[in-house]
Amino acid sequence: MLISSFYSFEVESYNFAQDQWSLCASLNKKKGSLAGATLDNKIFAFGGGNGVDCFSDVEMYDVNVGRWIPTRSMLQKVIDAISQVTKL
C-alpha cells in the first residue's frame, strides 16, 4: 500500500499475486502524511493532516465493497505516524 506524502484523496494498493499497483477509490477527506496498514483484506488509513489541521480519523477500505468507510477515530491526532499490524 502506498499513501502519498502530499495532500491527496488518492491511495494505491499493491497486489502481490499479480505484481501490480492499482488505484483505490478516493479517500473521504483529502490528506497527507498519514499512516496505513492492512488487515483481513482491508486497508486502514489513519491520522495525517492537510497543512492546516492534524487528524485523528480512521478510514477503512473494504476491497470487497470498493469504498472507504469511516470508522472509530483514534483518541489523539497524529501526523507522520508509522504503523504495524500484528494478528493475534
N, C-alpha and C positions, 0 to 999 in steps of 0.2 A: 504494500500500500504506500502511495506517495501522496503527501499533503503539501501543497505549495507553500513557500515561505512568504509570499506576498498576499495581499488581501484578495480573496477569490471565493467563488461558490464551488469551484471545481475540485474534484478528488479523483485520482486514478487508482485502479485496482490491478494487481498483477496476478495472473493465473499461472501457477507453476506447471500444471499439467500441459497447458497449451503454449507455455513460454511466451505469453502475450500480455501487454498492457491494454486496459480499456478504461474509458471514461465512465464514471458512475453518474447517477442523477445528481443534480445540483444540491449542495447543502441548503438548509433553510435560511442561513444567515451568512453573509459574506464575512470571511475572517482569514487570518493568517497566524503563524507562529503557534499553531495548535498541536496537540498530540493525537496519535491514533493507535488503535490496537484492533486485532481481530480475534474473535472467539465464536465457535459454533456457527460458521458461515455468516457471521455478521461483522460489520466494520463499525467501530466506535470512534467518533471524533469528539474531543473534549477540550475545553478551555480555549485559549487563543485570544486574539484581540483584533481590532480594526483600526488601530492608530490613535483612537480616542479612548475607547473602553477596553477593559480586560473582562473576559467572560468566565462563568462557571458552568455554562450549559453543556449538555452532552447530547449528541445526536447519534442514532444507531441506524446504519444502513442494512436493511434486510435484503440480501441478494435475491431471495425468492419473490419478494414484493416489488423490488426495484425502486425504492424510495427511502429517504431519510425520515426517521421517526424520532421526535423529541422524547427524551427520557428524563429521569430524575436528575436534576443538576447536582454538581458537587457542592460541598459546604463552602469552599473557598474558590476565588477566581485564580486562574493560573494562566501563565503565558510561557512559551518556550519549554514546555514540560517534556519529559521523557516517560514513555510508558512501557510496561512489561505485563504480560498476562501469563499467569501460571494456573493451569487447570488442575484442580484438586480432585 
